[in-house]
Amino acid sequence: MFYENASGSHGGAIHNFGKLTLSESDFKENTSPKEGGAINNQESGSISGENVEFGKNSAGNVGGAIVNWGYISLNNIKFNENT
């Protein structure tokens, strides 16, 4: 579980530039002052996974849960109260 993480700029829990695989993961109450409350995926980044939940994450500008500039493929995902 990624819980109550905070960044100084992008991606409260993860700022991804490479290959990331998620499985059975929870992202709760992570924050970023700019983009991607839980995850910021850059142009060079690739995210794949399944059974992931995003709840109450927040970002100052865009992407309460995720900001994606690269490739993303997720299955069975839940989003709850991200801002």
Sequence and secondary structure as in RCSB ss.txt:
>XXXX:A:sequence
MFYENASGSHGGAIHNFGKLTLSESDFKENTSPKEGGAINNQESGSISGENVEFGKNSAGNVGGAIVNWGYISLN
NIKFNENT
>XXXX:A:secstr
 EES B SSB SSEEESSEEEEEEEEEES EESSB SSEEE TT EEEEEEEEEES EESSB SSEEESSEEEEE
EEEEES  
